[in-house]
Amino acid sequence: MDSSETKTYYQNVVVMRHGDRMDNFDPTWVKTAERPWDPPLIQNGLTRAFRTGRTFRTLLPFPIHRVFVSPFLRCVQTASEVVAALCAVDDNPNAKSSTDVVSTDPSKVKVSIEYGLCEMLSRAAIRLDVAPKDGIFCFDVPQLEALLPSGTLDHTVERVYKEVVFAVCLIYFLNNLRFVSL
């Protein structure tokens, strides 16, 4: 290539929704759920997410190096299964989920939880019958991060909406403080 030619680089973006969520398959789940606005995946949703990750790894004409995921449980569970399939080293063709993966290479994909990738945290975007009565949506980020495959979490990425979430969680905790007089 001579100096007058320029090389073209591409960035590919894949957008994916979460897998099959519990409240769409078991309407009674909402009645006993601690966080009815944040349903987990059903087993079939986990399986489909893993298969999708495997399909991405084998059929896409480019590798996936980075995953940004919403902080909702169903989204983190979906990302976890997809990333496990993307990082699989010894691929078992009969594997149905991340629990069937024997060996992974976590250097293949890095994951970050991004608050800006979710429905607006308001009662207008989440069904009124399940939205938190106080309007506070709080996420246990360390617990969510622990769901991701070991070694794939990237703490160096600066979250776009970190201040908003911190303020929302701070308001939640302040509103739930109980003062006891002695």
KETORMI-989718 format. One line per 2 residues: number of its first residue (from 1); for each residue x, y, z of N, C-alpha, C. Coordinates in nm, 2 decimals, padded with zeros to 4 digits, always signed. Layout:
N
NUM> X Y Z X Y Z X Y Z  ...;
END
This chain:
182
1> +00.09 -00.12 +00.00 +00.00 +00.00 +00.00 +00.09 +00.12 +00.00  +00.07 +00.22 -00.09 +00.15 +00.34 -00.09 +00.09 +00.44 +00.00;
3> +00.16 +00.55 +00.02 +00.13 +00.65 +00.12 +00.00 +00.73 +00.08  -00.04 +00.72 -00.05 -00.16 +00.79 -00.09 -00.29 +00.72 -00.06;
5> -00.28 +00.59 -00.03 -00.39 +00.51 +00.00 -00.42 +00.51 +00.15  -00.54 +00.51 +00.19 -00.58 +00.51 +00.33 -00.65 +00.38 +00.36;
7> -00.62 +00.32 +00.47 -00.68 +00.20 +00.51 -00.82 +00.23 +00.58  -00.92 +00.16 +00.55 -01.05 +00.18 +00.61 -01.07 +00.08 +00.72;
9> -01.12 +00.13 +00.84 -01.14 +00.04 +00.95 -01.29 +00.05 +00.98  -01.35 -00.06 +01.03 -01.49 -00.07 +01.06 -01.51 -00.11 +01.20;
11> -01.62 -00.05 +01.26 -01.67 -00.10 +01.39 -01.80 -00.16 +01.37  -01.83 -00.27 +01.42 -01.96 -00.34 +01.40 -02.03 -00.33 +01.53;
13> -02.16 -00.30 +01.52 -02.24 -00.30 +01.64 -02.35 -00.40 +01.63  -02.37 -00.48 +01.73 -02.48 -00.58 +01.74 -02.57 -00.54 +01.85;
15> -02.69 -00.52 +01.83 -02.79 -00.49 +01.93 -02.88 -00.61 +01.96  -02.90 -00.64 +02.08 -02.97 -00.76 +02.12 -03.06 -00.73 +02.24;
17> -03.18 -00.79 +02.24 -03.27 -00.78 +02.35 -03.25 -00.90 +02.44  -03.30 -00.89 +02.56 -03.29 -01.00 +02.66 -03.37 -01.12 +02.62;
19> -03.34 -01.23 +02.68 -03.41 -01.36 +02.66 -03.55 -01.36 +02.72  -03.61 -01.47 +02.72 -03.75 -01.49 +02.77 -03.76 -01.47 +02.92;
21> -03.84 -01.37 +02.96 -03.85 -01.33 +03.10 -03.96 -01.40 +03.17  -03.94 -01.42 +03.30 -04.03 -01.50 +03.38 -04.17 -01.44 +03.38;
23> -04.19 -01.31 +03.39 -04.33 -01.26 +03.41 -04.41 -01.28 +03.28  -04.35 -01.30 +03.17 -04.42 -01.33 +03.04 -04.47 -01.47 +03.03;
25> -04.41 -01.56 +03.12 -04.45 -01.70 +03.11 -04.52 -01.75 +03.24  -04.50 -01.68 +03.34 -04.57 -01.71 +03.47 -04.63 -01.58 +03.53;
27> -04.75 -01.55 +03.50 -04.81 -01.42 +03.54 -04.82 -01.42 +03.70  -04.82 -01.53 +03.76 -04.83 -01.53 +03.91 -04.70 -01.50 +03.98;
29> -04.59 -01.50 +03.90 -04.46 -01.47 +03.96 -04.46 -01.33 +04.02  -04.52 -01.24 +03.95 -04.52 -01.10 +04.00 -04.58 -01.08 +04.14;
31> -04.67 -01.16 +04.18 -04.74 -01.15 +04.31 -04.65 -01.17 +04.42  -04.54 -01.25 +04.41 -04.45 -01.29 +04.52 -04.31 -01.23 +04.50;
33> -04.29 -01.17 +04.39 -04.15 -01.12 +04.36 -04.12 -01.00 +04.44  -03.99 -01.00 +04.49 -03.94 -00.89 +04.57 -03.92 -00.77 +04.47;
35> -03.88 -00.79 +04.35 -03.86 -00.68 +04.25 -03.94 -00.72 +04.12  -04.07 -00.70 +04.13 -04.15 -00.74 +04.01 -04.12 -00.67 +03.88;
37> -04.06 -00.56 +03.89 -04.02 -00.48 +03.77 -03.89 -00.54 +03.71  -03.83 -00.63 +03.77 -03.69 -00.68 +03.73 -03.69 -00.83 +03.72;
39> -03.77 -00.89 +03.63 -03.78 -01.04 +03.63 -03.66 -01.11 +03.58  -03.63 -01.23 +03.63 -03.52 -01.31 +03.57 -03.57 -01.37 +03.44;
41> -03.47 -01.44 +03.38 -03.50 -01.52 +03.26 -03.56 -01.66 +03.31  -03.64 -01.72 +03.22 -03.67 -01.86 +03.24 -03.56 -01.94 +03.18;
43> -03.56 -02.07 +03.21 -03.45 -02.16 +03.17 -03.44 -02.15 +03.01  -03.55 -02.15 +02.94 -03.54 -02.14 +02.80 -03.47 -02.01 +02.75;
45> -03.50 -01.90 +02.82 -03.43 -01.78 +02.79 -03.28 -01.78 +02.81  -03.23 -01.85 +02.91 -03.09 -01.87 +02.93 -03.03 -01.96 +02.82;
47> -03.10 -02.06 +02.78 -03.06 -02.15 +02.68 -03.05 -02.08 +02.54  -03.15 -02.01 +02.51 -03.15 -01.93 +02.38 -03.04 -01.83 +02.38;
49> -03.01 -01.76 +02.49 -02.91 -01.66 +02.50 -02.77 -01.73 +02.47  -02.75 -01.84 +02.53 -02.62 -01.92 +02.51 -02.61 -01.96 +02.37;
51> -02.72 -02.01 +02.31 -02.71 -02.05 +02.17 -02.69 -01.93 +02.08  -02.74 -01.82 +02.11 -02.72 -01.70 +02.03 -02.58 -01.66 +02.04;
53> -02.51 -01.66 +02.16 -02.37 -01.63 +02.17 -02.29 -01.73 +02.09  -02.32 -01.85 +02.09 -02.25 -01.95 +02.01 -02.27 -01.92 +01.86;
55> -02.38 -01.88 +01.82 -02.41 -01.84 +01.68 -02.33 -01.72 +01.64  -02.33 -01.62 +01.73 -02.24 -01.50 +01.70 -02.10 -01.54 +01.68;
57> -02.05 -01.63 +01.77 -01.91 -01.67 +01.76 -01.87 -01.74 +01.63  -01.96 -01.82 +01.59 -01.93 -01.91 +01.47 -01.97 -01.85 +01.34;
59> -02.08 -01.76 +01.33 -02.13 -01.72 +01.21 -02.10 -01.57 +01.17  -02.08 -01.49 +01.27 -02.05 -01.35 +01.24 -01.92 -01.34 +01.17;
61> -01.91 -01.25 +01.07 -01.78 -01.24 +01.00 -01.68 -01.15 +01.08  -01.71 -01.12 +01.20 -01.62 -01.03 +01.28 -01.63 -01.08 +01.43;
63> -01.53 -01.06 +01.51 -01.54 -01.10 +01.65 -01.61 -00.99 +01.73  -01.67 -01.03 +01.84 -01.72 -00.94 +01.94 -01.62 -00.92 +02.05;
65> -01.58 -00.80 +02.08 -01.48 -00.78 +02.18 -01.53 -00.71 +02.31  -01.65 -00.64 +02.29 -01.70 -00.56 +02.40 -01.85 -00.57 +02.40;
67> -01.90 -00.59 +02.53 -02.05 -00.60 +02.55 -02.08 -00.49 +02.66  -02.18 -00.41 +02.62 -02.24 -00.32 +02.72 -02.38 -00.37 +02.75;
69> -02.42 -00.37 +02.88 -02.54 -00.44 +02.91 -02.62 -00.35 +03.01  -02.75 -00.35 +03.00 -02.84 -00.28 +03.09 -02.83 -00.35 +03.23;
71> -02.86 -00.27 +03.34 -02.85 -00.33 +03.47 -02.97 -00.42 +03.51  -03.07 -00.43 +03.43 -03.18 -00.52 +03.47 -03.13 -00.67 +03.47;
73> -03.18 -00.74 +03.57 -03.14 -00.88 +03.59 -03.15 -00.96 +03.46  -03.26 -00.95 +03.39 -03.28 -01.03 +03.27 -03.17 -01.00 +03.16;
75> -03.13 -00.88 +03.16 -03.03 -00.83 +03.06 -02.89 -00.89 +03.09  -02.86 -00.88 +03.22 -02.73 -00.93 +03.27 -02.72 -01.08 +03.25;
77> -02.83 -01.15 +03.28 -02.84 -01.29 +03.26 -02.82 -01.33 +03.11  -02.88 -01.25 +03.03 -02.87 -01.28 +02.88 -02.72 -01.25 +02.84;
79> -02.67 -01.14 +02.88 -02.53 -01.11 +02.85 -02.43 -01.21 +02.90  -02.46 -01.26 +03.02 -02.37 -01.36 +03.08 -02.36 -01.49 +03.00;
81> -02.48 -01.53 +02.95 -02.48 -01.65 +02.87 -02.42 -01.63 +02.73  -02.44 -01.52 +02.67 -02.38 -01.48 +02.54 -02.23 -01.48 +02.55;
83> -02.19 -01.41 +02.65 -02.04 -01.39 +02.67 -01.97 -01.52 +02.70  -02.04 -01.61 +02.78 -01.98 -01.74 +02.81 -01.96 -01.82 +02.68;
85> -02.06 -01.81 +02.59 -02.05 -01.88 +02.46 -01.94 -01.81 +02.38  -01.93 -01.68 +02.38 -01.83 -01.61 +02.30 -01.69 -01.65 +02.35;
87> -01.67 -01.67 +02.48 -01.54 -01.69 +02.54 -01.51 -01.84 +02.55  -01.60 -01.93 +02.51 -01.58 -02.07 +02.52 -01.45 -02.12 +02.44;
89> -01.37 -02.20 +02.50 -01.25 -02.25 +02.44 -01.27 -02.39 +02.39  -01.31 -02.48 +02.48 -01.35 -02.62 +02.45 -01.50 -02.63 +02.43;
91> -01.54 -02.60 +02.31 -01.68 -02.60 +02.28 -01.74 -02.73 +02.27  -01.83 -02.76 +02.35 -01.91 -02.89 +02.35 -02.04 -02.86 +02.26;
93> -02.05 -02.92 +02.15 -02.17 -02.90 +02.07 -02.30 -02.93 +02.13  -02.30 -03.00 +02.24 -02.42 -03.04 +02.32 -02.45 -02.94 +02.43;
95> -02.36 -02.84 +02.45 -02.37 -02.75 +02.56 -02.50 -02.67 +02.54  -02.58 -02.65 +02.65 -02.70 -02.58 +02.64 -02.70 -02.45 +02.72;
97> -02.60 -02.43 +02.81 -02.58 -02.31 +02.88 -02.44 -02.29 +02.93  -02.41 -02.18 +03.00 -02.28 -02.16 +03.04 -02.23 -02.26 +03.14;
99> -02.32 -02.33 +03.21 -02.28 -02.43 +03.31 -02.22 -02.55 +03.24  -02.24 -02.57 +03.10 -02.18 -02.68 +03.03 -02.05 -02.64 +02.97;
101> -02.00 -02.52 +02.98 -01.87 -02.48 +02.92 -01.76 -02.52 +03.02  -01.67 -02.59 +02.97 -01.56 -02.64 +03.05 -01.45 -02.54 +03.07;
103> -01.41 -02.47 +02.96 -01.30 -02.38 +02.96 -01.33 -02.25 +02.88  -01.30 -02.14 +02.94 -01.32 -02.01 +02.87 -01.19 -01.93 +02.87;
105> -01.19 -01.83 +02.78 -01.08 -01.74 +02.77 -01.14 -01.60 +02.79  -01.14 -01.55 +02.91 -01.21 -01.42 +02.94 -01.14 -01.30 +02.87;
107> -01.03 -01.32 +02.81 -00.96 -01.20 +02.74 -01.03 -01.18 +02.61  -01.12 -01.27 +02.56 -01.19 -01.25 +02.43 -01.29 -01.14 +02.43;
109> -01.36 -01.12 +02.55 -01.47 -01.03 +02.55 -01.47 -00.96 +02.69  -01.49 -00.83 +02.69 -01.50 -00.75 +02.81 -01.64 -00.69 +02.82;
111> -01.69 -00.69 +02.94 -01.83 -00.65 +02.97 -01.84 -00.53 +03.07  -01.93 -00.44 +03.04 -01.96 -00.33 +03.13 -02.11 -00.31 +03.14;
113> -02.15 -00.29 +03.27 -02.29 -00.26 +03.29 -02.31 -00.11 +03.27  -02.41 -00.07 +03.19 -02.43 +00.07 +03.16 -02.58 +00.10 +03.19;
115> -02.60 +00.20 +03.28 -02.74 +00.23 +03.32 -02.82 +00.30 +03.21  -02.75 +00.36 +03.12 -02.82 +00.43 +03.01 -02.88 +00.33 +02.91;
117> -02.86 +00.21 +02.92 -02.92 +00.11 +02.83 -03.04 +00.04 +02.89  -03.12 +00.11 +02.95 -03.25 +00.05 +03.00 -03.36 +00.14 +02.98;
119> -03.48 +00.08 +03.01 -03.60 +00.17 +03.00 -03.58 +00.29 +03.09  -03.65 +00.39 +03.06 -03.64 +00.50 +03.15 -03.69 +00.45 +03.29;
121> -03.61 +00.49 +03.39 -03.64 +00.44 +03.52 -03.76 +00.52 +03.58  -03.87 +00.49 +03.53 -03.99 +00.57 +03.57 -04.11 +00.47 +03.56;
123> -04.22 +00.52 +03.63 -04.34 +00.44 +03.62 -04.41 +00.45 +03.49  -04.37 +00.54 +03.40 -04.43 +00.55 +03.27 -04.37 +00.44 +03.18;
125> -04.25 +00.40 +03.20 -04.19 +00.30 +03.11 -04.21 +00.16 +03.16  -04.22 +00.14 +03.29 -04.24 +00.01 +03.34 -04.39 +00.00 +03.38;
127> -04.45 -00.12 +03.36 -04.59 -00.14 +03.39 -04.62 -00.09 +03.53  -04.73 +00.00 +03.54 -04.77 +00.06 +03.67 -04.79 -00.04 +03.78;
129> -04.85 -00.16 +03.74 -04.88 -00.26 +03.84 -04.76 -00.32 +03.91  -04.64 -00.31 +03.84 -04.52 -00.37 +03.90 -04.42 -00.27 +03.93;
131> -04.43 -00.14 +03.89 -04.33 -00.04 +03.92 -04.32 -00.02 +04.07  -04.20 +00.02 +04.12 -04.19 +00.04 +04.26 -04.28 +00.16 +04.30;
133> -04.35 +00.14 +04.41 -04.45 +00.24 +04.46 -04.38 +00.38 +04.48  -04.26 +00.38 +04.53 -04.19 +00.50 +04.56 -04.11 +00.55 +04.44;
135> -04.12 +00.48 +04.32 -04.05 +00.53 +04.20 -03.90 +00.51 +04.20  -03.85 +00.44 +04.30 -03.70 +00.42 +04.31 -03.67 +00.28 +04.26;
137> -03.58 +00.28 +04.15 -03.53 +00.16 +04.09 -03.38 +00.15 +04.14  -03.35 +00.06 +04.22 -03.21 +00.05 +04.27 -03.15 -00.09 +04.23;
139> -03.03 -00.09 +04.18 -02.97 -00.21 +04.14 -02.85 -00.25 +04.23  -02.84 -00.37 +04.26 -02.72 -00.42 +04.34 -02.61 -00.46 +04.24;
141> -02.54 -00.36 +04.20 -02.44 -00.37 +04.10 -02.34 -00.48 +04.13  -02.28 -00.49 +04.25 -02.18 -00.60 +04.27 -02.25 -00.74 +04.25;
143> -02.37 -00.75 +04.29 -02.44 -00.88 +04.27 -02.46 -00.91 +04.12  -02.50 -00.81 +04.05 -02.52 -00.82 +03.90 -02.38 -00.86 +03.83;
145> -02.28 -00.79 +03.87 -02.14 -00.81 +03.81 -02.10 -00.95 +03.84  -02.14 -01.01 +03.96 -02.09 -01.14 +03.99 -02.16 -01.25 +03.90;
147> -02.27 -01.21 +03.83 -02.33 -01.31 +03.74 -02.25 -01.32 +03.61  -02.17 -01.23 +03.58 -02.09 -01.23 +03.45 -01.98 -01.33 +03.46;
149> -01.94 -01.39 +03.35 -01.83 -01.49 +03.35 -01.70 -01.43 +03.41  -01.64 -01.51 +03.49 -01.52 -01.46 +03.56 -01.41 -01.41 +03.47;
151> -01.36 -01.29 +03.50 -01.25 -01.23 +03.42 -01.30 -01.14 +03.31  -01.43 -01.13 +03.28 -01.48 -01.06 +03.17 -01.52 -00.91 +03.21;
153> -01.54 -00.89 +03.33 -01.59 -00.75 +03.38 -01.48 -00.65 +03.36  -01.52 -00.54 +03.30 -01.42 -00.43 +03.28 -01.46 -00.31 +03.36;
155> -01.38 -00.28 +03.47 -01.41 -00.17 +03.56 -01.35 -00.04 +03.51  -01.28 -00.05 +03.40 -01.21 +00.08 +03.36 -01.30 +00.17 +03.27;
157> -01.42 +00.11 +03.23 -01.51 +00.19 +03.15 -01.59 +00.28 +03.24  -01.59 +00.41 +03.20 -01.67 +00.51 +03.28 -01.81 +00.51 +03.24;
159> -01.90 +00.49 +03.34 -02.04 +00.48 +03.31 -02.09 +00.62 +03.27  -02.18 +00.63 +03.17 -02.24 +00.75 +03.13 -02.33 +00.81 +03.23;
161> -02.42 +00.72 +03.30 -02.52 +00.77 +03.39 -02.49 +00.74 +03.53  -02.37 +00.73 +03.57 -02.33 +00.69 +03.71 -02.39 +00.79 +03.81;
163> -02.39 +00.92 +03.79 -02.44 +01.02 +03.88 -02.59 +01.00 +03.91  -02.66 +00.98 +03.80 -02.81 +00.97 +03.81 -02.84 +00.85 +03.90;
165> -02.78 +00.74 +03.87 -02.81 +00.62 +03.95 -02.77 +00.63 +04.09  -02.65 +00.70 +04.11 -02.61 +00.72 +04.25 -02.71 +00.80 +04.33;
167> -02.76 +00.91 +04.26 -02.86 +01.00 +04.32 -02.98 +00.92 +04.35  -03.03 +00.84 +04.26 -03.15 +00.76 +04.28 -03.14 +00.67 +04.40;
169> -03.02 +00.60 +04.40 -03.00 +00.50 +04.51 -02.99 +00.58 +04.64  -02.92 +00.69 +04.64 -02.90 +00.77 +04.77 -03.04 +00.81 +04.82;
171> -03.13 +00.86 +04.73 -03.26 +00.90 +04.77 -03.33 +00.78 +04.83  -03.32 +00.66 +04.77 -03.39 +00.54 +04.81 -03.34 +00.51 +04.96;
173> -03.21 +00.51 +04.98 -03.16 +00.48 +05.11 -03.20 +00.58 +05.21  -03.19 +00.71 +05.18 -03.23 +00.81 +05.27 -03.38 +00.80 +05.31;
175> -03.46 +00.77 +05.21 -03.61 +00.76 +05.23 -03.64 +00.64 +05.32  -03.55 +00.54 +05.32 -03.58 +00.42 +05.40 -03.50 +00.41 +05.53;
177> -03.43 +00.52 +05.56 -03.37 +00.52 +05.70 -03.48 +00.53 +05.80  -03.45 +00.46 +05.91 -03.55 +00.46 +06.02 -03.47 +00.52 +06.14;
179> -03.53 +00.62 +06.20 -03.46 +00.68 +06.32 -03.53 +00.63 +06.44  -03.45 +00.59 +06.54 -03.51 +00.54 +06.66 -03.47 +00.63 +06.77;
181> -03.57 +00.67 +06.85 -03.53 +00.76 +06.96 -03.51 +00.67 +07.08  -03.40 +00.71 +07.16 -03.37 +00.63 +07.27 -03.43 +00.68 +07.40;
END
